[in-house]
Amino acid sequence: MSMFTGLWVTALTVVPLRQPPNPNDVKTGWVGFAVFLGLAVAVVLLWLSFRKQLRKINFEEEPRNPADRSSDRPTTPS
């Protein structure tokens, strides 16, 4: 029996036997809020780091004079 078949059989037999949670037992708490706040802080820090890295890139979208534009074209052999 392959691993995938074993997981499939387990999922079909064990998961349906699990009882749904009691709505009175499930409630929000400080742990959930702390996780959410931690994720928000991580996203902001990643955004700031990404913005800093993008500012380091030095590129020009358009050449300043038309002579530079012709030198960028690839030459084709005759």
RONUGU-986623 format. One record per residue: chain; x, y, z negated of N, C-alpha, C in turn; residue in three letters. Coordinates in pm, 1 decimal. Example, Ala and Ser with C-alpha at 12.3 -4.5 7.8 and 13.67 -1.06 7.14 Angstrom:
<sites>
@voba->A | n.xx->1319.0 | n.yy->-569.0 | n.zz->-780.0 | ca.xx->1230.0 | ca.yy->-450.0 | ca.zz->-780.0 | c.xx->1320.0 | c.yy->-330.0 | c.zz->-780.0 | ronu->ala
@voba->A | n.xx->1285.0 | n.yy->-225.0 | n.zz->-708.0 | ca.xx->1367.0 | ca.yy->-106.0 | ca.zz->-714.0 | c.xx->1290.0 | c.yy->3.0 | c.zz->-787.0 | ronu->ser
</sites>
This chain:
<sites>
@voba->A | n.xx->84.6 | n.yy->-116.3 | n.zz->0.0 | ca.xx->0.0 | ca.yy->0.0 | ca.zz->0.0 | c.xx->90.2 | c.yy->124.0 | c.zz->0.0 | ronu->met
@voba->A | n.xx->60.1 | n.yy->216.5 | n.zz->90.0 | ca.xx->142.2 | ca.yy->336.6 | ca.zz->97.6 | c.xx->106.2 | c.yy->433.2 | c.zz->-15.4 | ronu->ser
@voba->A | n.xx->191.8 | n.yy->530.7 | n.zz->-35.3 | ca.xx->169.4 | ca.yy->628.0 | ca.zz->-141.7 | c.xx->43.9 | c.yy->710.1 | c.zz->-114.3 | ronu->met
@voba->A | n.xx->23.0 | n.yy->744.1 | n.zz->14.0 | ca.xx->-93.9 | ca.yy->824.0 | ca.zz->48.0 | c.xx->-222.0 | c.yy->747.1 | c.zz->19.3 | ronu->phe
@voba->A | n.xx->-223.9 | n.yy->618.2 | n.zz->49.9 | ca.xx->-342.5 | ca.yy->536.6 | ca.zz->23.8 | c.xx->-367.7 | c.yy->527.0 | c.zz->-125.7 | ronu->thr
@voba->A | n.xx->-261.9 | n.yy->511.8 | n.zz->-203.0 | ca.xx->-278.5 | ca.yy->506.4 | ca.zz->-347.9 | c.xx->-335.4 | c.yy->635.5 | c.zz->-404.6 | ronu->gly
@voba->A | n.xx->-287.9 | n.yy->748.9 | n.zz->-353.2 | ca.xx->-341.9 | ca.yy->877.5 | ca.zz->-399.2 | c.xx->-487.5 | c.yy->894.0 | c.zz->-357.6 | ronu->leu
@voba->A | n.xx->-519.6 | n.yy->847.6 | n.zz->-239.0 | ca.xx->-656.6 | ca.yy->858.4 | ca.zz->-189.0 | c.xx->-751.5 | c.yy->775.4 | c.zz->-274.4 | ronu->trp
@voba->A | n.xx->-712.0 | n.yy->652.4 | n.zz->-306.7 | ca.xx->-794.3 | ca.yy->565.5 | ca.zz->-390.3 | c.xx->-809.0 | c.yy->626.0 | c.zz->-529.0 | ronu->val
@voba->A | n.xx->-702.3 | n.yy->680.0 | n.zz->-584.2 | ca.xx->-708.6 | ca.yy->743.3 | ca.zz->-716.2 | c.xx->-802.0 | c.yy->863.5 | c.zz->-713.9 | ronu->thr
@voba->A | n.xx->-793.5 | n.yy->943.1 | n.zz->-608.8 | ca.xx->-878.4 | ca.yy->1062.1 | ca.zz->-599.8 | c.xx->-1025.8 | c.yy->1023.5 | c.zz->-588.4 | ronu->ala
@voba->A | n.xx->-1053.9 | n.yy->915.7 | n.zz->-518.9 | ca.xx->-1194.3 | ca.yy->875.5 | ca.zz->-501.1 | c.xx->-1252.2 | c.yy->807.9 | c.zz->-623.8 | ronu->leu
@voba->A | n.xx->-1168.8 | n.yy->747.2 | n.zz->-707.7 | ca.xx->-1221.5 | ca.yy->674.8 | ca.zz->-823.1 | c.xx->-1213.4 | c.yy->753.4 | c.zz->-953.1 | ronu->thr
@voba->A | n.xx->-1106.1 | n.yy->827.0 | n.zz->-975.2 | ca.xx->-1085.9 | ca.yy->892.5 | ca.zz->-1104.3 | c.xx->-1151.1 | c.yy->1029.6 | c.zz->-1109.7 | ronu->val
@voba->A | n.xx->-1139.5 | n.yy->1106.9 | n.zz->-1003.3 | ca.xx->-1188.3 | ca.yy->1244.5 | ca.zz->-1005.6 | c.xx->-1340.0 | c.yy->1252.2 | c.zz->-1023.7 | ronu->val
@voba->A | n.xx->-1420.7 | n.yy->1169.9 | n.zz->-957.3 | ca.xx->-1565.4 | ca.yy->1181.0 | ca.zz->-980.2 | c.xx->-1608.0 | c.yy->1142.3 | c.zz->-1121.3 | ronu->pro
@voba->A | n.xx->-1527.5 | n.yy->1064.0 | n.zz->-1195.3 | ca.xx->-1564.2 | ca.yy->1023.5 | ca.zz->-1330.1 | c.xx->-1547.4 | c.yy->1135.5 | c.zz->-1431.3 | ronu->leu
@voba->A | n.xx->-1474.8 | n.yy->1239.4 | n.zz->-1396.0 | ca.xx->-1449.1 | ca.yy->1349.8 | ca.zz->-1487.5 | c.xx->-1577.1 | c.yy->1431.6 | c.zz->-1506.9 | ronu->arg
@voba->A | n.xx->-1606.1 | n.yy->1464.6 | n.zz->-1630.0 | ca.xx->-1725.3 | ca.yy->1543.5 | ca.zz->-1661.3 | c.xx->-1698.7 | c.yy->1691.2 | c.zz->-1633.8 | ronu->gln
@voba->A | n.xx->-1797.7 | n.yy->1763.9 | n.zz->-1581.9 | ca.xx->-1777.4 | ca.yy->1908.4 | ca.zz->-1562.7 | c.xx->-1764.1 | c.yy->1977.5 | c.zz->-1698.3 | ronu->pro
@voba->A | n.xx->-1688.8 | n.yy->2087.3 | n.zz->-1704.2 | ca.xx->-1669.4 | ca.yy->2155.3 | ca.zz->-1833.1 | c.xx->-1798.3 | c.yy->2221.0 | c.zz->-1881.1 | ronu->pro
@voba->A | n.xx->-1810.1 | n.yy->2230.3 | n.zz->-2010.6 | ca.xx->-1924.8 | ca.yy->2295.1 | ca.zz->-2072.2 | c.xx->-1910.8 | c.yy->2446.4 | c.zz->-2053.5 | ronu->asn
@voba->A | n.xx->-2012.6 | n.yy->2513.5 | n.zz->-1997.9 | ca.xx->-2000.9 | ca.yy->2658.5 | ca.zz->-1976.5 | c.xx->-1977.9 | c.yy->2737.6 | c.zz->-2105.0 | ronu->pro
@voba->A | n.xx->-2018.1 | n.yy->2684.3 | n.zz->-2219.6 | ca.xx->-1997.0 | ca.yy->2755.1 | ca.zz->-2346.3 | c.xx->-1851.6 | c.yy->2746.7 | c.zz->-2391.5 | ronu->asn
@voba->A | n.xx->-1777.7 | n.yy->2646.4 | n.zz->-2344.5 | ca.xx->-1638.0 | ca.yy->2630.3 | ca.zz->-2383.6 | c.xx->-1542.7 | c.yy->2709.1 | c.zz->-2294.8 | ronu->asp
@voba->A | n.xx->-1586.4 | n.yy->2746.0 | n.zz->-2175.9 | ca.xx->-1500.0 | ca.yy->2815.4 | ca.zz->-2081.3 | c.xx->-1522.5 | c.yy->2964.7 | c.zz->-2095.2 | ronu->val
@voba->A | n.xx->-1417.0 | n.yy->3037.0 | n.zz->-2132.5 | ca.xx->-1426.6 | ca.yy->3181.5 | ca.zz->-2145.0 | c.xx->-1290.1 | c.yy->3244.3 | c.zz->-2119.5 | ronu->lys
@voba->A | n.xx->-1292.6 | n.yy->3371.0 | n.zz->-2089.2 | ca.xx->-1167.1 | ca.yy->3441.0 | ca.zz->-2064.0 | c.xx->-1095.5 | c.yy->3464.0 | c.zz->-2196.6 | ronu->thr
@voba->A | n.xx->-966.6 | n.yy->3483.2 | n.zz->-2186.0 | ca.xx->-888.9 | ca.yy->3503.5 | ca.zz->-2308.3 | c.xx->-766.5 | c.yy->3587.2 | c.zz->-2280.1 | ronu->gly
@voba->A | n.xx->-686.0 | n.yy->3603.5 | n.zz->-2384.6 | ca.xx->-565.9 | ca.yy->3684.8 | ca.zz->-2374.9 | c.xx->-460.3 | c.yy->3619.4 | c.zz->-2287.2 | ronu->trp
@voba->A | n.xx->-457.7 | n.yy->3487.4 | n.zz->-2283.7 | ca.xx->-357.5 | ca.yy->3418.8 | ca.zz->-2202.5 | c.xx->-383.5 | c.yy->3445.8 | c.zz->-2054.5 | ronu->val
@voba->A | n.xx->-507.7 | n.yy->3436.2 | n.zz->-2013.6 | ca.xx->-542.4 | ca.yy->3465.9 | ca.zz->-1874.2 | c.xx->-512.9 | c.yy->3609.4 | c.zz->-1837.2 | ronu->gly
@voba->A | n.xx->-541.1 | n.yy->3700.4 | n.zz->-1927.6 | ca.xx->-512.3 | ca.yy->3841.3 | ca.zz->-1902.2 | c.xx->-362.3 | c.yy->3864.6 | c.zz->-1891.8 | ronu->phe
@voba->A | n.xx->-283.6 | n.yy->3799.0 | n.zz->-1977.8 | ca.xx->-138.1 | ca.yy->3814.7 | ca.zz->-1974.7 | c.xx->-80.2 | c.yy->3760.2 | c.zz->-1843.8 | ronu->ala
@voba->A | n.xx->-132.8 | n.yy->3647.7 | n.zz->-1796.8 | ca.xx->-86.0 | ca.yy->3591.5 | ca.zz->-1669.8 | c.xx->-119.5 | c.yy->3685.8 | c.zz->-1555.3 | ronu->val
@voba->A | n.xx->-241.1 | n.yy->3737.7 | n.zz->-1553.9 | ca.xx->-282.3 | ca.yy->3831.8 | ca.zz->-1449.6 | c.xx->-196.0 | c.yy->3957.1 | c.zz->-1452.7 | ronu->phe
@voba->A | n.xx->-170.5 | n.yy->4010.3 | n.zz->-1570.7 | ca.xx->-87.5 | ca.yy->4129.7 | ca.zz->-1584.2 | c.xx->56.4 | c.yy->4101.1 | c.zz->-1540.2 | ronu->leu
@voba->A | n.xx->108.0 | n.yy->3983.9 | n.zz->-1574.9 | ca.xx->242.3 | ca.yy->3945.8 | ca.zz->-1532.4 | c.xx->253.1 | c.yy->3934.9 | c.zz->-1380.8 | ronu->gly
@voba->A | n.xx->151.9 | n.yy->3878.1 | n.zz->-1317.2 | ca.xx->152.3 | ca.yy->3869.0 | ca.zz->-1170.9 | c.xx->145.8 | c.yy->4006.9 | c.zz->-1106.8 | ronu->leu
@voba->A | n.xx->66.8 | n.yy->4096.3 | n.zz->-1164.1 | ca.xx->57.3 | ca.yy->4232.0 | ca.zz->-1109.9 | c.xx->191.9 | c.yy->4304.2 | c.zz->-1121.5 | ronu->ala
@voba->A | n.xx->258.9 | n.yy->4288.6 | n.zz->-1234.2 | ca.xx->390.2 | ca.yy->4352.0 | ca.zz->-1252.1 | c.xx->490.7 | c.yy->4292.7 | c.zz->-1153.9 | ronu->val
@voba->A | n.xx->485.7 | n.yy->4161.3 | n.zz->-1132.5 | ca.xx->578.0 | ca.yy->4097.0 | ca.zz->-1038.6 | c.xx->555.7 | c.yy->4147.4 | c.zz->-896.7 | ronu->ala
@voba->A | n.xx->430.4 | n.yy->4166.6 | n.zz->-857.6 | ca.xx->400.9 | ca.yy->4216.4 | ca.zz->-723.4 | c.xx->454.4 | c.yy->4358.8 | c.zz->-706.7 | ronu->val
@voba->A | n.xx->436.6 | n.yy->4442.5 | n.zz->-806.1 | ca.xx->486.1 | ca.yy->4580.0 | ca.zz->-798.1 | c.xx->639.2 | c.yy->4581.1 | c.zz->-789.4 | ronu->val
@voba->A | n.xx->706.1 | n.yy->4498.3 | n.zz->-868.7 | ca.xx->852.7 | ca.yy->4492.5 | ca.zz->-863.1 | c.xx->901.6 | c.yy->4441.1 | c.zz->-727.5 | ronu->leu
@voba->A | n.xx->834.8 | n.yy->4341.6 | n.zz->-672.3 | ca.xx->871.1 | ca.yy->4293.0 | ca.zz->-539.8 | c.xx->850.5 | c.yy->4401.1 | c.zz->-433.6 | ronu->leu
@voba->A | n.xx->741.5 | n.yy->4476.8 | n.zz->-445.4 | ca.xx->714.2 | ca.yy->4584.5 | ca.zz->-349.2 | c.xx->823.0 | c.yy->4692.1 | c.zz->-357.0 | ronu->trp
@voba->A | n.xx->863.7 | n.yy->4728.4 | n.zz->-478.5 | ca.xx->968.3 | ca.yy->4829.0 | ca.zz->-493.5 | c.xx->1101.6 | c.yy->4779.4 | c.zz->-436.1 | ronu->leu
@voba->A | n.xx->1133.4 | n.yy->4654.1 | n.zz->-459.0 | ca.xx->1257.1 | ca.yy->4597.9 | ca.zz->-406.4 | c.xx->1253.9 | c.yy->4592.7 | c.zz->-254.0 | ronu->ser
@voba->A | n.xx->1141.0 | n.yy->4553.8 | n.zz->-198.4 | ca.xx->1126.7 | ca.yy->4545.9 | ca.zz->-52.8 | c.xx->1140.4 | c.yy->4684.4 | c.zz->9.5 | ronu->phe
@voba->A | n.xx->1080.8 | n.yy->4784.1 | n.zz->-53.6 | ca.xx->1090.1 | ca.yy->4921.1 | ca.zz->-3.3 | c.xx->1235.1 | c.yy->4970.6 | c.zz->-7.8 | ronu->arg
@voba->A | n.xx->1306.0 | n.yy->4934.7 | n.zz->-113.4 | ca.xx->1447.2 | ca.yy->4973.6 | ca.zz->-125.3 | c.xx->1530.4 | c.yy->4908.3 | c.zz->-15.6 | ronu->lys
@voba->A | n.xx->1506.1 | n.yy->4781.6 | n.zz->12.9 | ca.xx->1580.5 | ca.yy->4711.6 | ca.zz->117.1 | c.xx->1549.6 | c.yy->4769.3 | c.zz->255.7 | ronu->gln
@voba->A | n.xx->1425.6 | n.yy->4807.3 | n.zz->279.5 | ca.xx->1389.5 | ca.yy->4864.5 | ca.zz->408.9 | c.xx->1453.7 | c.yy->5001.5 | c.zz->429.3 | ronu->leu
@voba->A | n.xx->1474.0 | n.yy->5076.0 | n.zz->322.9 | ca.xx->1537.9 | ca.yy->5206.9 | ca.zz->335.9 | c.xx->1685.6 | c.yy->5195.4 | c.zz->370.9 | ronu->arg
@voba->A | n.xx->1747.6 | n.yy->5080.1 | n.zz->342.8 | ca.xx->1888.4 | ca.yy->5060.2 | ca.zz->375.6 | c.xx->1909.3 | c.yy->5040.3 | c.zz->525.5 | ronu->lys
@voba->A | n.xx->1805.4 | n.yy->5002.6 | n.zz->597.1 | ca.xx->1818.6 | ca.yy->4976.3 | ca.zz->740.7 | c.xx->1834.2 | c.yy->5108.8 | c.zz->813.4 | ronu->ile
@voba->A | n.xx->1936.6 | n.yy->5116.5 | n.zz->897.8 | ca.xx->1962.1 | ca.yy->5237.6 | ca.zz->974.5 | c.xx->1945.9 | c.yy->5202.6 | c.zz->1122.3 | ronu->asn
@voba->A | n.xx->1842.5 | n.yy->5254.1 | n.zz->1183.9 | ca.xx->1820.6 | ca.yy->5226.8 | ca.zz->1324.7 | c.xx->1757.9 | c.yy->5348.4 | c.zz->1391.7 | ronu->phe
@voba->A | n.xx->1774.9 | n.yy->5356.1 | n.zz->1522.2 | ca.xx->1713.0 | ca.yy->5461.9 | ca.zz->1601.0 | c.xx->1613.7 | c.yy->5398.1 | c.zz->1695.8 | ronu->glu
@voba->A | n.xx->1493.4 | n.yy->5455.1 | n.zz->1702.1 | ca.xx->1392.8 | ca.yy->5399.4 | ca.zz->1791.8 | c.xx->1416.2 | c.yy->5444.6 | c.zz->1935.9 | ronu->glu
@voba->A | n.xx->1454.9 | n.yy->5568.0 | n.zz->1955.5 | ca.xx->1479.0 | ca.yy->5623.1 | ca.zz->2089.9 | c.xx->1621.0 | c.yy->5676.8 | c.zz->2096.8 | ronu->glu
@voba->A | n.xx->1691.6 | n.yy->5651.0 | n.zz->2205.2 | ca.xx->1824.0 | ca.yy->5712.7 | ca.zz->2220.8 | c.xx->1811.3 | c.yy->5864.9 | c.zz->2230.2 | ronu->pro
@voba->A | n.xx->1917.3 | n.yy->5934.8 | n.zz->2187.7 | ca.xx->1910.0 | ca.yy->6080.6 | ca.zz->2184.2 | c.xx->1919.7 | c.yy->6143.5 | c.zz->2322.0 | ronu->arg
@voba->A | n.xx->1998.5 | n.yy->6085.0 | n.zz->2412.9 | ca.xx->2006.0 | ca.yy->6142.9 | ca.zz->2547.0 | c.xx->1983.3 | c.yy->6032.4 | c.zz->2651.6 | ronu->asn
@voba->A | n.xx->1942.9 | n.yy->6069.7 | n.zz->2771.2 | ca.xx->1911.1 | ca.yy->5968.6 | ca.zz->2873.1 | c.xx->2031.5 | c.yy->5886.8 | c.zz->2918.3 | ronu->pro
@voba->A | n.xx->2153.4 | n.yy->5937.9 | n.zz->2904.1 | ca.xx->2271.4 | ca.yy->5862.3 | ca.zz->2946.0 | c.xx->2288.9 | c.yy->5736.6 | c.zz->2861.0 | ronu->ala
@voba->A | n.xx->2254.9 | n.yy->5743.9 | n.zz->2733.0 | ca.xx->2263.5 | ca.yy->5626.5 | ca.zz->2646.4 | c.xx->2163.0 | c.yy->5520.5 | c.zz->2687.1 | ronu->asp
@voba->A | n.xx->2051.1 | n.yy->5563.5 | n.zz->2738.4 | ca.xx->1946.3 | ca.yy->5470.1 | ca.zz->2776.7 | c.xx->1991.4 | c.yy->5380.0 | c.zz->2890.3 | ronu->arg
@voba->A | n.xx->2066.2 | n.yy->5436.1 | n.zz->2986.8 | ca.xx->2109.6 | ca.yy->5355.7 | ca.zz->3101.2 | c.xx->2219.4 | c.yy->5257.3 | c.zz->3061.9 | ronu->ser
@voba->A | n.xx->2297.4 | n.yy->5289.6 | n.zz->2959.7 | ca.xx->2405.3 | ca.yy->5198.3 | ca.zz->2919.4 | c.xx->2351.4 | c.yy->5078.2 | c.zz->2843.3 | ronu->ser
@voba->A | n.xx->2230.2 | n.yy->5087.3 | n.zz->2791.2 | ca.xx->2171.8 | ca.yy->4976.0 | ca.zz->2716.8 | c.xx->2115.6 | c.yy->4868.9 | c.zz->2809.4 | ronu->asp
@voba->A | n.xx->2090.0 | n.yy->4903.7 | n.zz->2935.7 | ca.xx->2033.8 | ca.yy->4805.4 | ca.zz->3028.3 | c.xx->2137.0 | c.yy->4701.5 | c.zz->3066.4 | ronu->arg
@voba->A | n.xx->2095.2 | n.yy->4577.6 | n.zz->3075.1 | ca.xx->2190.2 | ca.yy->4474.0 | ca.zz->3118.5 | c.xx->2220.9 | c.yy->4490.6 | c.zz->3266.6 | ronu->pro
@voba->A | n.xx->2344.1 | n.yy->4467.9 | n.zz->3302.8 | ca.xx->2382.3 | ca.yy->4479.6 | ca.zz->3443.2 | c.xx->2364.2 | c.yy->4345.5 | c.zz->3511.8 | ronu->thr
@voba->A | n.xx->2316.4 | n.yy->4349.3 | n.zz->3633.1 | ca.xx->2299.1 | ca.yy->4226.0 | ca.zz->3709.1 | c.xx->2410.8 | c.yy->4217.0 | c.zz->3812.2 | ronu->thr
@voba->A | n.xx->2471.7 | n.yy->4101.5 | n.zz->3824.0 | ca.xx->2579.3 | ca.yy->4087.4 | ca.zz->3922.3 | c.xx->2524.4 | c.yy->4090.6 | c.zz->4064.4 | ronu->pro
@voba->A | n.xx->2598.0 | n.yy->4150.9 | n.zz->4156.5 | ca.xx->2552.9 | ca.yy->4161.1 | ca.zz->4296.2 | c.xx->2610.4 | c.yy->4048.1 | c.zz->4378.5 | ronu->ser
</sites>
